[in-house]
Amino acid sequence: MKVDLDTSLVDVVGAATAKALGGKLELHTVGDLVRHYPRRYVERGKLSDIAGLAVGDHVTVIATVASAVTRKMQNRRGSLMNAVIRDAKGAELACTFFNAYKVQGIVKVGATLMFSGTVSVYQRGRVSQLQLTHPEFEELEEDSADRPFISIYPATKGVPSSAIGRSVRQVLALLDDPTDPLPETLRESHGLASLGSALRRIHVPQSESERFAAMARLVWDEAFGVQLALSLQRERSLRRPAAPSPRLAGGLLEAFDARLPFTLTPGQVAVGEEIAADLGRPLPMNRLVQGDVGAGKTIVALRAMLQVVDSGRQAAMLAPTEVLATQHARSLRSMLGPLGAGGELGSADNATQVTLLTGSMSTAERRKALLDIQSGAAGIVVGTHAIIEDTVGFAELGLVVVDEQHRFGVEQRDALRGRGERTPHLLVMTATPIPRTVAMTVYGDLEVSALTELPKGRSPIRTTVVPAGEKPSWLERVWARIREEVAGGHQCYVVFPRVGGEYATAKKKSASDEGEEPDEGADSDAEERRPPLAVEDVAPQLAEGPLAGLRIGILHGKLPADEKELRMRAFDAGELDVLMATTVIEVGVDVPNATGMIIMDADRFGLSQLHQLRGRVGRGSAPGVCLLVTDMPAGTTARERLDAIAGTTDGFELARLDLELRREGDILGATQSGTRSGLKLLSLLRHEEVIAETRVVAAHLVASDPGLANHPGLRALVTETVGDEQAAAYLDKV
């Protein structure tokens, strides 16, 4: 019996095994299974002996469980397992598992397993012993001793790595080599193995060189598929002309520059010149401006919008939340002064109008905003996703500014760029900096500019991890610190990961709960923990307890728009001492008098989120303090992440760490991180050279064959990389 990549697993491994593989792993065909690559390998000759271990070693040992005792944890919900393992030479090592109920069915006396982790030391009185804290462990296959490498697969409950490995080898024995999508000349010029060889050797390598060659080919395919899709998109976007908007003497931009109370940084000037040149061309600008928190991106965007308005066209700024959209509209009006008060008493002669459009506006407010936009009276329009709706008509949209790009994907950018007969220019801003080559991949349809310096006058921010689970008294000090900041005439934020209500429904992001992020930073042990803290539950307790007497406000995405605006204005005006909020205040909120940022359950957030939140303080003359409260114990991944952010304020370095710790996500669609990624091996950080190489090759191919009509194998590669629907959009609309 011979099979191909489309063969159902039921026909090869049997109904019961196929059903197990098709569950959480979603492996249904032979192709699905052979593309389920090992996550790591263990070389038999490099296994560690327990007797020779030292503190700090990262080790892999094969050992038998000699004892295993489970007990309740004192300071956290859940149970702890203390085990002793013994290798073939009789040496013993202690192991500790935090989520005992998950492991006790496998880590049991008499079981021989493979354990991996970092050796630490446990001290009890005068006695110390080496141990592995929450090590990874794998069941061993019966015939694993016959192979030089043990392949470890991403597994799930009921489908261990060993079972996946057996099924993979069963399939490979029957699989015909698939048709290779890469032309032979391309493979030879880049020194790439054939696809059939790569798929076999990635699973059952006989040597390091075989494994590296297989990995190199499969990584190249993923990078090439991404770059082909992005090249096709760039080619498509350039086929529609844009309305040139060159700089005009005596216009709004010139008047705005003249009234600026400060000097632009050299970076702002340089990026402004790049944007001005792009706007003056008949080809659509597609530019990403990235900069750390407080780098001055809003000024850069406003100057671009004024250049477009000077040419008689409109500019739209899209923000991810109503709070941020409202803040932007207020900030733009403030910076423009009489230049942004078109149609009002006291406005400048050539003034434009800044109009806000959000989904929760009243019917009358929305009708007036739509009329101002349609008539062209609104030169600058600020809003949320509501701007994308078909019911919003512009007189002539010349520029779209997208703020916080990590919340919007390629598909949403296309929805805006498709407006009108001529394509609007596109300027994307993000305060989540990423390495340049990574940016070229994640935002492959965009040119990249970076603001690497901060404006003068920004105050330092000191960040401290508060281990409330281990040292409860430290939490009391947190509330005392808030009182000290308020007594000094300043204000504080307290941020929670959840709004309130039932945890089962709160775990899913609600459309009405805009601005709140899912539990992206949660530790893998989250199932054992209490539910994430909620602002509506905890704020009243704090107001009646340690923060009694302070003026406290609550802000989250589920509040009505007018109430959110009132509370944000009250905090901005100094009428509130403490703002208890969710991540709705993550970006764009600028209150110079706020100096304290307390983040509860900080381990529930991603690094970039924490950095964004931290950037809400220290925006005035007084230094800021950020306290990261967590109940996760030392030695866990969650604590390592928090220690990393406490150790640096460099947003570019943190973004790199964030990418190392999290999956890159669906870089071509609306989701920018998480489990939707179709990429299994490609790492935006480790494979920067491959990404740059495939970008050049893809651009050359698409330029010579815009729809890839002469390369059916490459069309199939694009489809495999980005999915049928998106591939059809890229391949058929050229």
Rosetta blueprint (number, residue, H / E / L):
1 M L
2 K L
3 V E
4 D L
5 L L
6 D L
7 T L
8 S E
9 L L
10 V H
11 D H
12 V H
13 V H
14 G L
15 A H
16 A H
17 T H
18 A H
19 K H
20 A H
21 L H
22 G L
23 G L
24 K L
25 L L
26 E L
27 L L
28 H L
29 T E
30 V H
31 G H
32 D H
33 L H
34 V H
35 R L
36 H L
37 Y L
38 P L
39 R L
40 R E
41 Y E
42 V E
43 E E
44 R H
45 G H
46 K H
47 L L
48 S L
49 D L
50 I H
51 A H
52 G H
53 L L
54 A L
55 V L
56 G L
57 D L
58 H E
59 V E
60 T E
61 V E
62 I E
63 A E
64 T E
65 V E
66 A E
67 S E
68 A E
69 V E
70 T E
71 R E
72 K E
73 M L
74 Q L
75 N L
76 R L
77 R L
78 G L
79 S E
80 L E
81 M E
82 N E
83 A E
84 V E
85 I E
86 R E
87 D L
88 A L
89 K L
90 G L
91 A L
92 E E
93 L E
94 A E
95 C E
96 T E
97 F E
98 F L
99 N L
100 A H
101 Y H
102 K H
103 V H
104 Q L
105 G L
106 I L
107 V L
108 K L
109 V L
110 G L
111 A L
112 T E
113 L E
114 M E
115 F E
116 S E
117 G E
118 T E
119 V E
120 S E
121 V E
122 Y E
123 Q E
124 R E
125 G L
126 R L
127 V E
128 S E
129 Q E
130 L E
131 Q E
132 L E
133 T E
134 H L
135 P L
136 E E
137 F E
138 E E
139 E E
140 L L
141 E L
142 E L
143 D L
144 S H
145 A H
146 D H
147 R L
148 P L
149 F E
150 I E
151 S E
152 I E
153 Y L
154 P L
155 A L
156 T E
157 K L
158 G L
159 V E
160 P L
161 S H
162 S H
163 A H
164 I H
165 G H
166 R H
167 S H
168 V H
169 R H
170 Q H
171 V H
172 L H
173 A L
174 L L
175 L E
176 D L
177 D L
178 P L
179 T L
180 D L
181 P L
182 L L
183 P L
184 E H
185 T H
186 L H
187 R H
188 E H
189 S H
190 H L
191 G L
192 L L
193 A L
194 S L
195 L H
196 G H
197 S H
198 A H
199 L H
200 R H
201 R H
202 I L
203 H L
204 V L
205 P L
206 Q L
207 S L
208 E H
209 S H
210 E H
211 R H
212 F H
213 A H
214 A H
215 M H
216 A H
217 R H
218 L H
219 V H
220 W H
221 D H
222 E H
223 A H
224 F H
225 G H
226 V H
227 Q H
228 L H
229 A H
230 L H
231 S H
232 L H
233 Q H
234 R H
235 E H
236 R H
237 S H
238 L L
239 R L
240 R L
241 P L
242 A L
243 A L
244 P L
245 S L
246 P L
247 R L
248 L L
249 A L
250 G L
251 G L
252 L H
253 L H
254 E H
255 A H
256 F H
257 D H
258 A H
259 R H
260 L L
261 P L
262 F L
263 T L
264 L L
265 T L
266 P H
267 G H
268 Q H
269 V H
270 A H
271 V H
272 G H
273 E H
274 E H
275 I H
276 A H
277 A H
278 D H
279 L H
280 G L
281 R L
282 P L
283 L L
284 P L
285 M L
286 N E
287 R E
288 L E
289 V E
290 Q E
291 G E
292 D L
293 V L
294 G L
295 A L
296 G L
297 K H
298 T H
299 I H
300 V H
301 A H
302 L H
303 R H
304 A H
305 M H
306 L H
307 Q H
308 V H
309 V H
310 D H
311 S L
312 G L
313 R L
314 Q E
315 A E
316 A E
317 M E
318 L E
319 A L
320 P L
321 T L
322 E H
323 V H
324 L H
325 A H
326 T H
327 Q H
328 H H
329 A H
330 R H
331 S H
332 L H
333 R H
334 S H
335 M H
336 L H
337 G H
338 P H
339 L H
340 G H
341 A E
342 G L
343 G L
344 E L
345 L L
346 G L
347 S L
348 A L
349 D L
350 N L
351 A L
352 T L
353 Q E
354 V E
355 T E
356 L E
357 L E
358 T L
359 G L
360 S L
361 M L
362 S L
363 T H
364 A H
365 E H
366 R H
367 R H
368 K H
369 A H
370 L H
371 L H
372 D H
373 I H
374 Q H
375 S H
376 G L
377 A L
378 A E
379 G E
380 I E
381 V E
382 V E
383 G E
384 T L
385 H H
386 A H
387 I H
388 I H
389 E L
390 D L
391 T L
392 V L
393 G L
394 F L
395 A L
396 E L
397 L E
398 G E
399 L E
400 V E
401 V E
402 V E
403 D E
404 E L
405 Q H
406 H H
407 R H
408 F L
409 G L
410 V H
411 E H
412 Q H
413 R H
414 D H
415 A H
416 L H
417 R H
418 G L
419 R L
420 G L
421 E L
422 R L
423 T L
424 P L
425 H E
426 L E
427 L E
428 V E
429 M E
430 T E
431 A L
432 T L
433 P L
434 I L
435 P L
436 R H
437 T H
438 V H
439 A H
440 M H
441 T H
442 V H
443 Y L
444 G L
445 D L
446 L L
447 E E
448 V E
449 S E
450 A E
451 L E
452 T L
453 E L
454 L L
455 P L
456 K L
457 G L
458 R L
459 S L
460 P L
461 I E
462 R E
463 T E
464 T E
465 V E
466 V E
467 P E
468 A L
469 G L
470 E L
471 K L
472 P H
473 S H
474 W H
475 L H
476 E H
477 R H
478 V H
479 W H
480 A H
481 R H
482 I H
483 R H
484 E H
485 E H
486 V H
487 A H
488 G L
489 G L
490 H L
491 Q E
492 C E
493 Y E
494 V E
495 V E
496 F L
497 P L
498 R E
499 V L
500 G L
501 G L
502 E L
503 Y H
504 A H
505 T H
506 A H
507 K L
508 K L
509 K L
510 S L
511 A L
512 S L
513 D L
514 E L
515 G L
516 E L
517 E L
518 P L
519 D L
520 E L
521 G L
522 A L
523 D L
524 S L
525 D L
526 A H
527 E H
528 E H
529 R L
530 R L
531 P L
532 P L
533 L L
534 A E
535 V H
536 E H
537 D H
538 V H
539 A H
540 P H
541 Q H
542 L H
543 A H
544 E H
545 G L
546 P L
547 L L
548 A L
549 G L
550 L L
551 R L
552 I E
553 G E
554 I E
555 L E
556 H L
557 G L
558 K L
559 L L
560 P L
561 A H
562 D H
563 E H
564 K H
565 E H
566 L H
567 R H
568 M H
569 R H
570 A H
571 F H
572 D H
573 A L
574 G L
575 E L
576 L L
577 D L
578 V E
579 L E
580 M E
581 A E
582 T L
583 T H
584 V H
585 I H
586 E L
587 V L
588 G L
589 V L
590 D L
591 V L
592 P L
593 N L
594 A E
595 T E
596 G E
597 M E
598 I E
599 I E
600 M L
601 D L
602 A H
603 D H
604 R H
605 F L
606 G L
607 L H
608 S H
609 Q H
610 L H
611 H H
612 Q H
613 L H
614 R H
615 G L
616 R L
617 V L
618 G L
619 R L
620 G L
621 S L
622 A L
623 P L
624 G E
625 V E
626 C E
627 L E
628 L E
629 V E
630 T E
631 D L
632 M L
633 P L
634 A L
635 G L
636 T L
637 T H
638 A H
639 R H
640 E H
641 R H
642 L H
643 D H
644 A H
645 I H
646 A H
647 G H
648 T L
649 T L
650 D L
651 G H
652 F H
653 E H
654 L H
655 A H
656 R H
657 L H
658 D H
659 L H
660 E H
661 L H
662 R L
663 R L
664 E L
665 G L
666 D L
667 I L
668 L L
669 G L
670 A L
671 T L
672 Q L
673 S L
674 G L
675 T L
676 R L
677 S L
678 G L
679 L L
680 K L
681 L L
682 L L
683 S L
684 L L
685 L L
686 R L
687 H L
688 E H
689 E H
690 V H
691 I H
692 A H
693 E H
694 T H
695 R H
696 V H
697 V H
698 A H
699 A H
700 H H
701 L H
702 V H
703 A H
704 S H
705 D L
706 P L
707 G L
708 L L
709 A L
710 N L
711 H L
712 P H
713 G H
714 L H
715 R H
716 A H
717 L H
718 V H
719 T H
720 E H
721 T H
722 V H
723 G L
724 D H
725 E H
726 Q H
727 A H
728 A H
729 A H
730 Y H
731 L H
732 D H
733 K L
734 V L
